[in-house]
Amino acid sequence: MDARRIIARLRDGETPDHDQLQWFAKGLADGGVTDAQAGAFAMAALLNGLTDEGRVGLTLAMRDSGKVLKWDLDGPVLDKHSTGGVGDCVSLVLAPALAACGAYVPMISGRGLGHTGGTLDKMEAIPGLHTDLEEAQFRDVVARAGCAIVSATKDIAPADRRLYAVRDVTSTVESLDLITASILSKKLAAGLDGLVLDVKIGSGAFMKNMDEAKSLAEALVTTANEAGCKTAAVISDMNQPLAPSLGNALEVAASCAVLTGRKQGALLDLSATLGGVVLANAGLAGDVATGHAMILSAISSGTAAEYFGRMIAAMGGPIKFMDDPKRFLPESTVIREVAAASDGYVSAMDGQALGMVVVDLGGGRKVETDKIDYAVGLSDMTTLGAKVRKGQPLARVHASRMDHAEAAVRAVQKAITIAPDAPVVPDLIREGIG
């Protein structure tokens, strides 16, 4: 085959067939396709789109460009994926809760991207814990602890790694077809029986309106199901941080507070909703409501916390981490309160700006080589609709230096709008797909 003919076919509005997509993905993985050809393919896909069949074909081709895991376990292999938000640490709550309900969760996750935090960065805030496990270690942790949250090896969907890098420098990141294939190729390579997708919408999400979020959710659900993985999606609100904390160690602490029953709120609610959907689809629950109740029971009984602690220990973290998480997590040396500038109601929160505050504090990366400060971030975040008095704390900044803290205080004040009238607060769960 010839890459030029495949690109020309896509350029002319035709979708390459299964064999052509398999060949092209293999060329992406082994270098047989040049960067120029990969960029031309991505631009043609962005401009002309793929058919539903072509999107499935590209997803499977990228999945098959590397190793596809197979499991021999006594329960279904399940996972979730979020399109990214701020204060979104659902994975840390949901993975052990699903394991406590009889599932196995081999969660291949990513690092921070832009203003959104990365699950791997949060996990690595735990001293001694390693997310870059070899396949044998990964399998052992999943079998013993019921769940593992790890980074992808070079053998998982290598075509996606190559095409993603090219998309980033050719202004083709926005292609719905390529986004779908990128997300699902890695998830399907994990050998899943079921998947639930959390598609975010709002000021702290990449998708800013319902039409965009719904289009992505429908593309993901249709493609994954056609590829043989039972999948559904939930569109959830991201007009305010999901957890009361933003930042790696702070979000781990917030997750532990939920797992140990000390905190409730949106993080718990969304985790239970997503868990209920995937448990029902996998046959571990009779319906979504029963699955929702199972997740809440796993958390309230302390079983989910036990699974989380077991996973941490198996991945090199402290054996008794869940006895007192704050004892092990790093803490900032400078803590400053963010005071409300006036009386009123919290009427809007710029989630993207809040996420960038954490990045600017050192809790995220501006370039790939940046070193993460796991301790920094924001805690005790106010919520949309809250009635506040002038001088009342809206959040607390955790920083390593006083000048960083003062800049963060100003940025947080700018990102939170206080108005005289109470706003209409959007529902956390906006819609279900599939």
N, C-alpha and C positions, 0 to 999 in steps of 0.2 A: 504493500500500500504506500501511498504518498501523502504526506501531511498537507501539501499544497492543494490537492484535490479535495480533501476533507474540509479545509478552510474555505475553498471556493464554493463548495456545496452549501455550507452554512452562510457564507456571504450572500449567496443568491436566494436565500430564504428557504432552503431545503434543510431538513434535519438529517445528519449523518445516521447511518444504520448501526445496529448493535455491534457488528464486527469492526466497523470503522472507529466507533467510540472506544471500544476495547483496545484497539491498536494505538489510538492517540493517547489514551491514558497510560499505556505501557511506555510509550515514548516520552511522556512527561516524567515518568518515574526513573527511567534509565538514561535519559539524556538524548534519546533519539530524536526528540522534538526540540527545536531551538527556542530560545527565549522570544525571538521575533515571531516565530510561528505560534507559540503559546499566547503571546499578546494579541496577534491577529485573530486567533480563535476566540479569545475572551471578548474582544471588541465586536466581532460578528455575533456572538451569543447575546451580548448586551443590546445591540441594535435590532436584531431580528427575532431573538427569542428562540426557544426550543418548544416543540410540542410536548404534551404530557408524556408521551412514550419516549421522546428523546431525553427528557429530564430524568426519567427513570433509568434509561440506558446509560447516561453519563454518570449518574450516582453509582450504579452497580460497577461500571468500568473503573471509576476512581476507587471504590471499595476494593475491587479485585486487583488493583495495582500493587497491593502488598499483602500482608498476612491477614487472614480472616479467622478469628478465634472461634473455637468450638468448645462447648462445655458439656461435662457429664456430671450434673449435680441433681440433687433430689428436690429441686424447686425451680420455678421459672427465673430466667435471667432478665432483669428489668433495669431501666435507667430513665433519667429525665434530662432535658436540656433546656436552658434558658437563653433567650436572645440577648440578655445582658441588661443590667440596671444598677442602681446604687443601693447599698445596704442589702444586697440580695445574697443571702447565705443559706438559701433553701437546701442546697445540696448537702450541707453539713447536718441538717436536721432530717431530711428525707431519706438519705441513703441508709443510715442505721435504723430508721423507723420501718422502712420496707424490709430490711433484713430481719427485724424482729417479727414481721408478719409472715415470714416464710419464703421471701424472695432472696435472690442473690443479685448484688449490684456491683458490676465491674465498671465503675464510672471513670471514663477517660476524659479529663477536664483540661482547661486551658488557663493561661495567665491573663493578667489585666490587659484590657484593650481600650485605649482612649480614656474616657472618664469612668469606665466600669471596672470594678474589681475582678480579680481572677481567683477562682476556687483554689488553684494550686498555691498561689501566694498566701492565701488564708491558712491552708493546711501547713505550709512551711513556717508559719509563725510559731508553731508548736516545736519546742526544742527537740532536736534529735530526729525528727520525723523526716523521712525521705519519700518523695513522690515519684522519683525516677527508678522504678523497680524493673528488674528483668522479668521476662514473661513467667518464668517458673515461680519467682517470688510473688508476682501479681496473682497467679492462680492459687498459690498457697494462702495468701491473705484472704482472698474471696471465699475460699473453701472453709477456712477456720473462723473468720470474723463475719462472714456474710456480706461484706462490702469492702471495697477499696476505692480510694479516689487518687488516681495516678495520672502522670503525663503520658502522652502518646510516645511510643517508641518510633524509631525511624522506619520500622517495618509496617506501621499502620498508615494506610492510605497515602503513600509517598507522592502520588500524582496530585493530591490536594495540596500538599505542602508546597510543591513547585508552582502550581497554578495560582495559589493564594498569593504568593510572593509577587508573581507577575501582575496579578490584578491590582495589587496595592500601588504599583508604579505606573499603571496604564489607565487609571481612572475608570476601571470596570468593576469595582467592588460592589456597585449597586445592582448588578444583574440578579434578578430574582431566581433565575435558573441556576446560576453559579453559586449563589448563597445556599440554595437548597441542597445542591450536590455536595458542597463543601461540608455543611453541617452533618448531613446524613451519611456520607461516605465513611466518616470516622466513627459515628455511632454504630452503623451496621457492621463495620469491621470488628466490633467488640462481640459479635455473635449474640445479639439480643433477641429475646422472645417478645418483648413489649417495650414501648417507649411512650413517655408523656412529654409534651413540649409546652414550655411556658413562654408565650410570645408577649413581650412587654409593649405597652403603649404609654406615651406621656413624656413629660419634660426630662425625665432621667433615662429614657429609652432611646434606642436608635430609630424606632418607628414612632413618629410623632402623631399620626392620626389613625383612625379605625380602618380606613380603606387599605392603607399600607399594611397594617398588622394582620388584617383578615386575609389579604392576598398571600402574605407569607405563610400564615398558619395553614391555609388551605393547600398551598403548594407543598409544604412539608408533609402534611398528613396524607395527602393523595399519593405522593411519591413514596413515602415510607411504606404505606400499606401495599402499594403495587410491587414494591421490592420484597415483600414477604414479612415485614415486621409490623405487628399490630400496634397502631399508633393513634393517639388523639392529642388535641391541643387545647390549652386554656389561654385566653387572652386576658392578661391581668394588668392592673393599673400601676403605672410607675411615675405618677405626678408628685410623689413624695418617697423618701427612702423607705424600703420595706422593713428594715430593722431599725431600732433606735440608735444604732451605731454604724459608722462608716470607717473602714480601715481594717487591716488584716487581723491583728490580735484582738481588736475590739469586737469585730464580727464573730470571731471564734468564741469570745466570752458571751456574746449575745445568743449565739446558737446553743451554747452549754446551758444558759439560763432557761431557754425553752425546753431543752431535752431533760432538764432536771425538774421541770414543773414550776420554776420560780417566776417565769414570765409568760404572758400570753400576748395576743395581739396579731397583727397582720402576718408576721413570719410564721407563726403557728397555723393560722387560718389557711394561708396559701399552701403550706406544706401538706396539710391534711386534705385539701381539695385535690392537689396534684396526685397525692398518694391514693386517694379514693378512686380516681379515674384509672390509674394504671393497674391497681389491684383488681378492679372489676374486669378490665379488659383481659387480664391474665388468668381469670378464673379463681383467684384467691379470695375474692369477695363476690357475693351474689349480685350486688349492684353498687353504684358509686356511693350511695349514702352509707352502706355497710362498710365499704372500704375506708371512707372518711372516718367512721367511728373506730375502725381497727387501728388507724394511725394514731388517733387521739389516745386510745387505750394503751398502745405500745409506749407512748410518751409518758402518760400519767402513771403507768405502773413502774416506770424506771427501766424497762427492758431496752428501749431504744438507746438510752444513755449507756447501758452496759455494752451494747454492740458498738457504740461509738468508741468507748474506752478500749474495747478489745481491738478494734481496727487501729487505733493510734499506737497501741503497744506493739502490734504486729508489724507496723511500718516504721518502728524504731523510736517512737515517742515514749514519754514517761509511762510506766506501768500503771501508776495510780493517778493519772491525769485528771480523771473525772471526780476524784475525791475533793480536789480544790484547784480548778483550772487557773484561777488568777495567780496562784502561787508559782505556776510554771510560765505563764505568758509574760512577754516583755512589757514594760511600762515606760511611758514618756516621763521626762524630767520636768516638763513645763506644761501646766494645765491652766487654761484661761476660759472664763465664761463669756459667752456671747450674749449681750444684753439687748432686749427689745428697745428700739428707739422711741416707741410711742405706745399708747394704749390701743387696743383693737383686737382684730381676729387675724390669725394666720390665713391669708387668702390665696397665696401661691408660693410654690417652692421651685426654684430652678435646679432640678436634679443634676443636670449636666454640670452646672457651675459648682454644686456641692461636691460632686465626684472629682472635679479638677482641683478643689481645695485639698483633698487628700493626696492627689498626685503631687501638687506643689509642696506639700509638707514632706514629701519623700516616700509616701505610701504607695506610689505607683511609678511606672516608668515613662519617661518622655522619649527615651531611645532604648533600644533593646539591652544595652550594656549597663543601664542604670542599676544600682544596688538598692534594694527595698529596705526601708526602715519599717519594720513590722509593727512597731509600737504606736506610730502616729495615726491621727485621724480625728473623727468627731464622735462624741457620745451624747447621750441624754437629749437626742433630737426632739424638738417640738413636732407637732403633727398638724396637718391641714385642718382648719376649723377651730383650732385651740384659741381660747380667749386669753389674751396676755395683757399685762400691765407694763408700763414703761419701766425699764431696768430689770424686768424679770428675765431669767436665763432662757434663751432659745436653744442653746446647745453648749457643749464644752469642747474646746479645742485641746488636743493632745499633741504636743510638738517637742522637738529636741532643742529648739533655741527660742528665746524670747521674741526676736524680730520675726521669725517664722510664725509664731503664735499670733502676734499682733496683726500681721498681714492676713492671716487666716480669719481672724475675728472680723475684720473689715469685709472680707469676701463673703463670709457667711451672712452677715447683716445685709449685704447687697442682694444675696440670692433668695432671701426670705422677704416676702411682701406682707406688710401688715396694713389692713384696711378697716374702716369703721364698721362695715357690715359683715356678718358671717357668710362664708361662701357655701356653695353647694359642693359637697365632697363626693368625688366619683366613687362608685362601688369598687371594691378590690378586684372582684371577678367580673370582667366585662362581658365575656362570651365564651362558650365552649364550641370546639370544632371537632367533628368526628365522633 
